[in-house]
């Protein structure tokens, strides 16, 4: 089985290749318009439908969002990239702390399109806390997210330790089972 993963992020590509093995994952680095929505499913569906206009099939799109309880579990959500660009991880941690609620969850959704009529979604979620940045082993907001039940942030975890607990791994497992059935 071979799928095309639309991403420009080399770290995500390597993680997904490892998680989906033995499924062969090929990078498709195309610039797709991203609609603005708080609903990650709508964003993913739009990207898949746009990619399918180029006669591609067996396409995967992934969105990983971070939601802060102090922002009513709505934000940053799919806008995490822009929050990171504007506030940096330290600013997001300061925001949660100042709002008096550091509870958060992260959600990964994989969208898979065999065709325009066959689109499936696979989700993984992890609850935790926003903390001061710790560790440099992960990218993005990983150093400020500490999963429930762990004394480490994703930024402090070795790759295999993170894979065992991550929302991306949980979503990828569901996708892999679907692809290999």
ZAMARGU-4260 file (C-alpha; in steps of 0.2 Angstrom, whole numbers, plus 5000, padded with zeros to 4 digits):
<rodrens>
0) 5000/5000/5000 | 5006/5017/4995 | 4999/5034/5001 | 5004/5052/4998 | 5006/5063/5013
5) 5004/5082/5010 | 5016/5091/5021 | 5030/5103/5020 | 5036/5098/5038 | 5050/5086/5038
10) 5048/5081/5056 | 5030/5076/5053 | 5034/5067/5038 | 5047/5056/5047 | 5035/5053/5062
15) 5021/5048/5050 | 5033/5036/5040 | 5038/5027/5056 | 5020/5026/5063 | 5012/5020/5047
20) 5026/5007/5042 | 5024/4995/5033 | 5013/5007/5023 | 5024/5016/5011 | 5022/5035/5013
25) 5027/5047/5000 | 5028/5066/5003 | 5018/5077/4992 | 5024/5095/4995 | 5010/5105/4987
30) 5004/5122/4993 | 4985/5120/4996 | 4974/5134/5002 | 4969/5132/5020 | 4951/5139/5024
35) 4949/5148/5040 | 4938/5138/5052 | 4938/5132/5070 | 4933/5115/5064 | 4948/5105/5059
40) 4938/5092/5050 | 4932/5106/5038 | 4950/5112/5035 | 4956/5094/5031 | 4941/5090/5020
45) 4944/5106/5010 | 4963/5102/5008 | 4959/5084/5002 | 4946/5090/4989 | 4958/5103/4983
50) 4972/5090/4981 | 4960/5078/4972 | 4957/5090/4959 | 4975/5087/4953 | 4970/5069/4950
55) 4979/5062/4965 | 4972/5048/4975 | 4976/5039/4992 | 4980/5056/5000 | 4983/5060/5018
60) 4982/5077/5026 | 4985/5079/5045 | 4981/5093/5057 | 4987/5094/5075 | 4979/5107/5086
65) 4981/5112/5103 | 4966/5118/5114 | 4967/5128/5130 | 4953/5126/5142 | 4955/5144/5147
70) 4951/5149/5130 | 4935/5138/5131 | 4943/5123/5122 | 4941/5133/5105 | 4958/5141/5103
75) 4972/5141/5097 | 4965/5125/5089 | 4969/5124/5071 | 4977/5142/5073 | 4991/5135/5084
80) 5004/5139/5070 | 4999/5157/5071 | 4999/5158/5090 | 5016/5150/5090 | 5022/5163/5077
85) 5015/5177/5087 | 5017/5172/5105 | 5031/5158/5104 | 5029/5144/5116 | 5033/5155/5131
90) 5019/5167/5127 | 5006/5153/5126 | 5012/5146/5143 | 5011/5164/5150 | 4994/5166/5143
95) 4987/5150/5151 | 4995/5154/5167 | 4988/5172/5168 | 4971/5166/5163 | 4972/5154/5179
100) 4969/5138/5170 | 4983/5128/5162 | 4973/5113/5157 | 4974/5109/5138 | 4972/5095/5126
105) 4980/5091/5109 | 4971/5083/5095 | 4978/5075/5079 | 4966/5072/5064 | 4971/5062/5049
110) 4961/5064/5034 | 4962/5050/5021 | 4955/5052/5003 | 4954/5037/4991 | 4943/5048/4980
115) 4932/5063/4982 | 4918/5052/4988 | 4928/5042/5000 | 4935/5053/5014 | 4938/5046/5031
120) 4945/5054/5047 | 4955/5046/5061 | 4958/5055/5078 | 4969/5054/5093 | 4968/5065/5108
125) 4979/5068/5123 | 4975/5078/5138 | 4987/5088/5149 | 4994/5104/5156 | 5003/5119/5148
130) 5019/5122/5158 | 5034/5133/5156 | 5045/5127/5141 | 5056/5112/5145 | 5066/5101/5133
135) 5072/5103/5116 | 5068/5086/5109 | 5052/5091/5101 | 5046/5105/5089 | 5032/5118/5090
140) 5022/5118/5106 | 5030/5101/5112 | 5041/5109/5125 | 5025/5117/5134 | 5014/5102/5134
145) 5015/5089/5148 | 5003/5075/5145 | 4992/5069/5159 | 5001/5056/5170 | 5018/5061/5164
150) 5031/5072/5173 | 5039/5076/5156 | 5034/5088/5142 | 5035/5081/5124 | 5050/5092/5123
155) 5059/5081/5136 | 5053/5064/5129 | 5064/5053/5118 | 5055/5049/5102 | 5050/5031/5106
160) 5043/5038/5123 | 5033/5051/5114 | 5026/5039/5101 | 5020/5028/5115 | 5009/5042/5122
165) 5006/5054/5108 | 4989/5059/5100 | 4998/5058/5082 | 5003/5040/5086 | 4985/5036/5092
170) 4977/5043/5076 | 4991/5035/5065 | 4987/5018/5073 | 4969/5020/5068 | 4973/5025/5050
175) 4986/5011/5048 | 4973/4998/5053 | 4961/5006/5040 | 4974/5005/5026 | 4980/4988/5030
180) 4963/4980/5031
</rodrens>
